[in-house]
Amino acid sequence: MSRRTDGAPGAGADRGPTGRAPGRRSAPRRAGGPSLTGPQRFLLGGSFLITLGSFAVLPYMSVLLHQRLGLGLGTVGVVLAVASLIQFAGGVVAGPVTGRIGLRRAMLLALGLRTAGFAAFVPGLTSPVLAVGALLLVSAGAALYLPANKAYLVEGASEERRPRLLSASSSAFNAGMALGPPAAAPLVLGSPVVLFSCVTVLFALVGAGHALLPGSAADRPAGRSSGGSSAASAAGRAPESGAPRPGPSPFVATVLSVYAFMFFQHYLALYAVPRTSAAFYGAVLAGYAALLVVAQPLLAERVAALGYPAALRWGFGAMAAGMAAIGAGGHAGIAVGGALLCLGEIVLFLKNDLEALARSSAAAASVFGRQRLAAGIGAFASGVVGGQLYGAAESAGSARGFWAAVCLQCLLVPVFLLRRRRTARDPEGSRAGAGQEVRDTS
């Protein structure tokens, strides 16, 4: 993967041959790039603490709702599906909300909702209605917080710095996701009141820290109306020439990326635990999280330098290979498959976000909100299709057939996306050719 040298404002990660003047280069960058600002460091640390607290609780929701509160598994499934839909699809409200109240206030509102939700779990441990309401509050807070967090993080950053910032954010979130469940395991069933009280205090403290953040340019309406690059930076985007960028839709690509990935997320436990052990499955998840935390920042600039079609081929190709390795079975196949899926996630999820930012003239919070919506659609579709597909494979006596079917889908997705790109360009080429023919004969 070749590294691009042009860091001019507005240069896309996949600008193509006409994206810069021949022979022009930007000034050499300092090794390691610009250092993080104080607010950016705080946001990254806060991102770790937020997911640490959230994932100390949320992975155990099915157990708490079913075993402690006595809800039937069918009801539990509906509750978790609704909560997931709110958490993902609710991201589309982030754009309007942040546009009205600003990024910092939006994060404070989101953290207030989540703090209230976790606090409501304490009395909710004896009331199914309160517990479900608390879970929905937490989900609504997550829907608003994540787009605003990312938008604040990249505000004013050049397009060249965005990959590092977004990959560092993802690493912070994933580190918290990896450590949260084992940290809470001793308390979740024996002392859940203590667990929820600790998480509530943690969120209240993180929220207080957010209140000390400086207001963003998006928090100052006058700043958005000023012209030039500062206005573009205030919206969390690089100033662009206004010309549309060709290629597959990042929204559609995100839907399909999450759709493919969630087969692994949802169904690996059903496949791996009976064939290996629960301890091995846990080790695979821990190794996956550690690899993601370490590898994503290291690969961020290389992923950004990839053209979008190439990133789709590499990302879905890695996922296809990972699904095939898991289907081969055994400890080695599952471990290698997990590593390949991690590579696919790094390439696709980061590149889809970068491409969505580069193509849109909307504020960054709106872009990230739409990306969350796309992820929610993909996760929902994967859950619906995956359950039927895995059930059919087990009924046929070959769960490996499930992974073969998913592998085939991963191979076909980039073909579908890139074929749509060529089909969209062909009519323009045909019209241009017809116009040239008329001129040649006149």
C-alpha positions as CSV (number, residue, x, y, z in Angstrom):
1,M,0.0,0.0,0.0
2,S,1.7,3.2,-1.1
3,R,1.7,6.2,1.1
4,R,0.4,9.5,-0.3
5,T,2.5,12.6,0.3
6,D,0.0,15.3,-0.5
7,G,-1.4,16.7,2.8
8,A,-3.1,19.8,1.3
9,P,-6.4,20.7,2.8
10,G,-9.2,19.1,1.0
11,A,-7.2,16.3,-0.5
12,G,-9.1,13.1,-0.2
13,A,-7.7,9.8,0.9
14,D,-8.7,8.5,-2.5
15,R,-8.4,11.6,-4.6
16,G,-7.3,9.8,-7.8
17,P,-5.0,11.0,-10.5
18,T,-6.7,14.4,-10.9
19,G,-6.8,15.2,-7.2
20,R,-3.6,17.3,-7.1
21,A,-1.4,19.3,-9.4
22,P,1.5,17.4,-10.9
23,G,4.7,17.9,-9.2
24,R,3.3,19.7,-6.1
25,R,4.1,18.3,-2.7
26,S,3.2,19.4,0.8
27,A,5.8,20.3,3.3
28,P,7.4,17.3,5.0
29,R,5.5,16.3,8.2
30,R,7.2,16.0,11.5
31,A,7.8,12.4,12.5
32,G,4.8,11.2,14.4
33,G,2.6,14.0,13.3
34,P,1.2,16.9,15.4
35,S,0.7,16.0,19.1
36,L,-2.7,15.6,20.6
37,T,-4.4,18.6,22.2
38,G,-5.5,18.5,25.9
39,P,-9.2,18.1,25.0
40,Q,-8.4,15.3,22.5
41,R,-6.4,13.4,25.2
42,F,-9.3,13.8,27.6
43,L,-11.8,12.5,25.0
44,L,-9.6,9.5,24.3
45,G,-9.3,8.7,28.0
46,G,-13.0,9.3,28.5
47,S,-13.8,7.0,25.6
48,F,-11.9,4.2,27.4
49,L,-13.7,4.9,30.7
50,I,-17.1,5.1,29.1
51,T,-16.9,1.8,27.3
52,L,-15.2,0.2,30.4
53,G,-18.3,1.2,32.4
54,S,-20.8,0.3,29.7
55,F,-19.3,-3.1,29.0
56,A,-19.1,-3.9,32.6
57,V,-22.9,-4.1,32.4
58,L,-24.3,-4.4,28.9
59,P,-22.9,-7.8,28.0
60,Y,-24.7,-9.2,31.0
61,M,-28.1,-7.7,30.3
62,S,-29.6,-10.9,29.0
63,V,-28.6,-12.7,32.2
64,L,-29.9,-10.0,34.5
65,L,-33.2,-9.7,32.6
66,H,-33.8,-13.4,32.4
67,Q,-32.4,-14.9,35.6
68,R,-32.8,-12.0,38.1
69,L,-36.0,-10.4,36.8
70,G,-37.6,-13.5,35.3
71,L,-38.3,-12.2,31.8
72,G,-38.8,-14.9,29.2
73,L,-36.1,-15.3,26.6
74,G,-38.4,-14.2,23.8
75,T,-39.1,-11.0,25.7
76,V,-35.4,-10.5,26.5
77,G,-34.6,-10.8,22.8
78,V,-37.2,-8.1,21.8
79,V,-35.9,-5.8,24.5
80,L,-32.3,-6.1,23.4
81,A,-33.3,-5.7,19.7
82,V,-35.1,-2.5,20.5
83,A,-32.3,-1.2,22.6
84,S,-29.8,-2.0,19.8
85,L,-32.0,-0.3,17.2
86,I,-32.2,2.9,19.4
87,Q,-28.4,2.9,20.0
88,F,-27.6,2.6,16.3
89,A,-30.5,4.2,14.4
90,G,-30.8,6.9,17.0
91,G,-27.5,8.3,15.8
92,V,-29.3,10.2,13.0
93,V,-30.7,12.7,15.6
94,A,-27.1,13.6,16.6
95,G,-26.8,16.0,13.6
96,P,-29.9,18.1,14.3
97,V,-29.2,18.1,18.1
98,T,-25.6,19.1,17.8
99,G,-26.5,21.7,15.2
100,R,-28.9,23.3,17.7
101,I,-27.0,23.0,21.0
102,G,-23.4,22.3,19.9
103,L,-21.0,19.3,20.3
104,R,-20.0,19.8,24.0
105,R,-23.6,20.3,25.2
106,A,-24.7,17.3,23.1
107,M,-22.1,15.1,24.8
108,L,-23.1,16.4,28.2
109,L,-26.8,15.7,27.4
110,A,-25.9,12.2,26.3
111,L,-23.8,11.5,29.4
112,G,-26.6,12.8,31.5
113,L,-29.0,10.3,29.9
114,R,-26.6,7.4,30.4
115,T,-25.8,8.4,34.0
116,A,-29.6,8.5,34.8
117,G,-30.0,5.2,33.0
118,F,-27.4,3.4,35.1
119,A,-28.7,5.0,38.3
120,A,-32.2,3.8,37.5
121,F,-30.9,0.2,37.3
122,V,-30.3,0.2,41.1
123,P,-34.1,0.3,41.9
124,G,-34.7,-1.4,38.6
125,L,-33.1,-4.6,39.8
126,T,-36.4,-5.4,41.5
127,S,-38.7,-4.1,38.7
128,P,-38.6,-5.2,35.1
129,V,-40.3,-2.0,33.9
130,L,-37.7,0.2,35.5
131,A,-34.9,-2.1,34.2
132,V,-36.1,-1.9,30.6
133,G,-36.6,1.8,30.9
134,A,-33.1,2.2,32.2
135,L,-31.7,0.2,29.4
136,L,-33.5,2.4,26.8
137,L,-32.2,5.5,28.5
138,V,-28.6,4.2,28.3
139,S,-29.1,3.3,24.6
140,A,-30.5,6.7,23.8
141,G,-27.5,8.4,25.4
142,A,-25.1,6.2,23.4
143,A,-26.9,7.1,20.2
144,L,-26.3,10.8,20.8
145,Y,-22.8,10.6,22.4
146,L,-20.8,8.7,19.9
147,P,-21.3,10.9,16.8
148,A,-20.8,14.1,18.9
149,N,-17.6,12.6,20.4
150,K,-16.1,11.8,17.1
151,A,-17.1,15.1,15.6
152,Y,-15.5,17.0,18.5
153,L,-12.3,14.9,18.2
154,V,-11.8,15.6,14.5
155,E,-12.9,19.3,14.6
156,G,-10.4,21.5,12.9
157,A,-8.1,18.5,12.1
158,S,-6.8,18.2,8.5
159,E,-7.9,15.3,6.5
160,E,-4.3,13.9,6.9
161,R,-4.7,13.7,10.7
162,R,-8.2,12.2,10.7
163,P,-7.1,8.5,10.3
164,R,-4.9,8.7,13.4
165,L,-7.5,10.4,15.5
166,L,-10.3,8.1,14.5
167,S,-8.1,5.0,14.9
168,A,-7.0,6.2,18.4
169,S,-10.6,6.7,19.3
170,S,-11.5,3.2,18.1
171,S,-8.6,1.7,20.1
172,A,-9.7,3.5,23.3
173,F,-13.3,2.3,22.9
174,N,-12.2,-1.3,22.1
175,A,-9.8,-1.3,25.1
176,G,-12.7,-0.5,27.4
177,M,-14.9,-3.1,25.7
178,A,-12.2,-5.7,26.3
179,L,-11.7,-5.0,30.0
180,G,-15.2,-4.2,31.1
181,P,-16.7,-7.7,31.1
182,P,-13.9,-9.4,33.1
183,A,-13.7,-6.5,35.5
184,A,-17.5,-6.8,36.3
185,A,-17.7,-10.6,36.4
186,P,-17.2,-11.0,40.2
187,L,-20.0,-8.4,40.9
188,V,-22.6,-8.8,38.1
189,L,-24.6,-11.6,39.8
190,G,-23.5,-11.5,43.4
191,S,-23.5,-7.7,44.0
192,P,-25.2,-6.0,41.1
193,V,-26.3,-3.0,43.2
194,V,-22.6,-2.3,43.9
195,L,-21.7,-2.7,40.2
196,F,-24.4,-0.3,39.0
197,S,-23.6,2.2,41.7
198,C,-19.9,2.2,40.7
199,V,-20.8,2.6,37.0
200,T,-23.2,5.5,37.8
201,V,-20.4,7.3,39.7
202,L,-17.9,6.7,36.9
203,F,-20.3,8.2,34.3
204,A,-21.1,11.2,36.6
205,L,-17.3,11.9,36.9
206,V,-16.7,11.6,33.2
207,G,-19.6,13.9,32.6
208,A,-18.2,16.5,35.0
209,G,-14.9,16.3,33.1
210,H,-16.8,17.0,29.8
211,A,-18.3,20.1,31.3
212,L,-14.7,21.5,31.6
213,L,-14.0,21.0,27.9
214,P,-13.7,24.2,25.8
215,G,-16.6,25.0,23.6
216,S,-16.2,23.8,20.0
217,A,-16.5,26.1,17.0
218,A,-19.8,24.3,16.3
219,D,-21.0,25.6,19.7
220,R,-20.6,29.1,18.4
221,P,-23.2,29.9,15.7
222,A,-21.2,32.9,14.5
223,G,-18.2,30.7,13.8
224,R,-20.2,28.5,11.5
225,S,-21.3,31.5,9.3
226,S,-17.7,32.8,8.7
227,G,-16.2,31.9,5.4
228,G,-13.1,30.1,4.4
229,S,-11.4,27.0,5.8
230,S,-12.2,27.9,9.4
231,A,-15.9,27.4,8.8
232,A,-15.3,24.1,7.1
233,S,-13.1,23.0,10.1
234,A,-15.9,24.1,12.5
235,A,-18.2,21.6,10.8
236,G,-15.6,18.9,11.3
237,R,-14.7,18.6,7.6
238,A,-11.9,19.7,5.3
239,P,-12.7,22.4,2.8
240,E,-13.6,20.7,-0.5
241,S,-13.9,22.0,-4.0
242,G,-17.5,20.8,-4.1
243,A,-16.9,18.2,-6.8
244,P,-18.5,14.8,-6.0
245,R,-16.2,11.9,-5.3
246,P,-16.9,8.9,-7.5
247,G,-17.2,5.4,-6.1
248,P,-19.4,3.1,-4.0
249,S,-21.7,4.8,-1.4
250,P,-20.0,4.7,2.1
251,F,-23.5,4.3,3.6
252,V,-24.2,1.2,1.6
253,A,-20.7,-0.1,2.1
254,T,-21.1,0.4,5.9
255,V,-24.4,-1.5,5.9
256,L,-22.8,-4.5,4.2
257,S,-19.6,-4.3,6.2
258,V,-21.4,-4.5,9.5
259,Y,-23.8,-7.1,8.1
260,A,-20.9,-9.4,7.2
261,F,-19.0,-8.7,10.4
262,M,-21.9,-9.4,12.8
263,F,-22.2,-13.0,11.6
264,F,-18.8,-13.5,13.4
265,Q,-19.9,-11.4,16.4
266,H,-23.2,-13.1,16.9
267,Y,-22.5,-16.8,16.1
268,L,-18.9,-17.5,16.9
269,A,-19.8,-18.5,20.5
270,L,-22.4,-21.0,19.3
271,Y,-19.8,-22.6,17.0
272,A,-16.6,-22.3,19.0
273,V,-17.5,-23.2,22.6
274,P,-18.8,-26.7,21.9
275,R,-15.8,-27.4,19.6
276,T,-13.1,-25.9,21.9
277,S,-14.0,-24.5,25.3
278,A,-15.5,-21.4,26.9
279,A,-12.0,-20.5,28.1
280,F,-10.6,-20.7,24.6
281,Y,-13.4,-18.6,23.2
282,G,-12.8,-16.0,25.9
283,A,-9.1,-16.0,25.0
284,V,-9.9,-15.5,21.3
285,L,-12.1,-12.4,22.2
286,A,-9.4,-11.0,24.4
287,G,-6.8,-11.5,21.8
288,Y,-9.0,-10.0,19.1
289,A,-9.6,-6.9,21.2
290,A,-5.9,-6.5,22.0
291,L,-4.9,-6.9,18.3
292,L,-7.5,-4.3,17.4
293,V,-6.3,-1.8,20.0
294,V,-2.6,-2.2,18.8
295,A,-3.0,-2.7,15.1
296,Q,-5.5,-0.1,14.1
297,P,-3.4,3.0,15.0
298,L,-0.4,1.4,13.3
299,L,-2.3,0.7,10.1
300,A,-4.4,3.9,10.0
301,E,-2.3,5.9,7.5
302,R,-1.9,2.9,5.2
303,V,-5.7,2.3,5.3
304,A,-6.2,6.0,4.5
305,A,-3.8,5.8,1.6
306,L,-5.7,3.0,0.0
307,G,-8.2,3.8,-2.8
308,Y,-11.7,3.0,-1.7
309,P,-12.2,0.2,-4.2
310,A,-9.0,-1.4,-3.1
311,A,-10.0,-1.0,0.6
312,L,-13.3,-2.8,-0.1
313,R,-11.4,-5.7,-1.8
314,W,-8.8,-6.0,1.0
315,G,-11.4,-5.7,3.8
316,F,-14.0,-8.1,2.5
317,G,-11.3,-10.4,1.3
318,A,-9.8,-10.6,4.8
319,M,-13.3,-11.2,6.2
320,A,-13.9,-14.0,3.6
321,A,-10.6,-15.7,4.5
322,G,-11.4,-15.4,8.2
323,M,-14.9,-17.0,7.8
324,A,-13.3,-19.8,5.8
325,A,-10.6,-20.4,8.5
326,I,-13.3,-20.5,11.2
327,G,-15.3,-23.0,9.1
328,A,-12.2,-25.2,8.9
329,G,-12.6,-25.6,12.7
330,G,-10.2,-26.4,15.4
331,H,-8.3,-24.1,17.7
332,A,-5.9,-22.9,15.1
333,G,-8.7,-22.2,12.5
334,I,-10.8,-20.2,14.9
335,A,-7.8,-18.2,16.2
336,V,-6.5,-17.4,12.7
337,G,-10.0,-16.6,11.5
338,G,-10.4,-14.1,14.4
339,A,-7.1,-12.4,13.4
340,L,-8.3,-12.1,9.8
341,L,-11.7,-10.7,10.8
342,C,-9.8,-8.1,12.9
343,L,-7.9,-7.0,9.8
344,G,-11.1,-6.8,7.8
345,E,-12.7,-4.7,10.5
346,I,-9.8,-2.3,10.7
347,V,-9.7,-1.7,7.0
348,L,-13.5,-1.5,6.3
349,F,-14.8,0.4,9.4
350,L,-12.1,3.1,9.3
351,K,-12.1,3.6,5.6
352,N,-15.9,3.8,5.4
353,D,-15.9,6.6,8.0
354,L,-13.1,8.5,6.3
355,E,-14.7,8.2,2.9
356,A,-18.1,9.3,4.3
357,L,-16.4,12.4,5.9
358,A,-14.5,13.2,2.7
359,R,-17.6,13.0,0.5
360,S,-20.1,15.0,2.6
361,S,-20.5,18.7,3.0
362,A,-22.6,18.1,6.1
363,A,-21.3,18.6,9.7
364,A,-19.2,15.7,11.0
365,A,-21.8,14.8,13.7
366,S,-24.4,14.3,11.0
367,V,-22.0,12.2,8.9
368,F,-21.2,9.9,11.9
369,G,-24.9,9.7,12.8
370,R,-25.7,8.4,9.3
371,Q,-22.8,5.9,9.6
372,R,-24.3,4.7,12.9
373,L,-27.7,4.3,11.2
374,A,-26.0,2.2,8.5
375,A,-24.3,0.1,11.1
376,G,-27.7,-0.5,12.8
377,I,-29.3,-1.6,9.6
378,G,-26.4,-4.0,8.9
379,A,-26.5,-5.4,12.4
380,F,-30.3,-5.9,12.3
381,A,-30.2,-7.6,8.9
382,S,-27.3,-9.9,10.0
383,G,-29.2,-10.9,13.1
384,V,-32.3,-11.8,11.1
385,V,-30.5,-13.6,8.3
386,G,-27.9,-15.2,10.5
387,G,-30.4,-16.9,12.8
388,Q,-32.2,-18.5,9.9
389,L,-29.0,-19.5,8.1
390,Y,-27.3,-21.0,11.2
391,G,-30.4,-22.9,12.1
392,A,-30.6,-24.3,8.6
393,A,-26.9,-25.3,8.7
394,E,-27.3,-27.1,12.0
395,S,-30.5,-28.9,10.8
396,A,-28.5,-30.1,7.8
397,G,-25.9,-31.5,10.2
398,S,-23.1,-29.1,9.1
399,A,-22.5,-25.9,11.0
400,R,-19.4,-25.4,8.8
401,G,-21.8,-24.8,6.0
402,F,-22.9,-21.6,7.7
403,W,-19.3,-20.2,7.6
404,A,-19.0,-21.3,3.9
405,A,-22.2,-19.4,3.1
406,V,-20.9,-16.3,4.9
407,C,-17.5,-16.5,3.2
408,L,-19.3,-16.6,-0.2
409,Q,-21.3,-13.5,0.7
410,C,-18.1,-11.6,1.7
411,L,-16.6,-12.5,-1.6
412,L,-19.6,-11.2,-3.5
413,V,-20.1,-7.9,-1.7
414,P,-17.2,-6.0,-3.2
415,V,-18.2,-7.3,-6.6
416,F,-21.7,-5.9,-6.1
417,L,-20.4,-2.6,-4.8
418,L,-17.9,-2.0,-7.5
419,R,-20.3,-3.2,-10.2
420,R,-22.8,-0.6,-9.1
421,R,-19.9,2.0,-9.4
422,R,-19.2,0.9,-13.0
423,T,-22.9,0.9,-13.9
424,A,-23.3,4.4,-12.5
425,R,-20.4,5.6,-14.6
426,D,-21.2,3.9,-17.9
427,P,-24.2,6.1,-18.8
428,E,-22.0,9.2,-18.4
429,G,-19.3,7.6,-20.6
430,S,-21.9,6.7,-23.2
431,R,-23.2,10.2,-23.3
432,A,-19.7,11.6,-23.6
433,G,-18.9,9.2,-26.4
434,A,-22.0,10.1,-28.3
435,G,-21.3,13.8,-27.9
436,Q,-17.8,13.2,-29.3
437,E,-19.2,11.2,-32.2
438,V,-21.5,14.1,-33.1
439,R,-18.7,16.6,-33.0
440,D,-16.5,14.3,-35.1
441,T,-19.1,14.1,-37.8
442,S,-20.2,17.7,-37.9
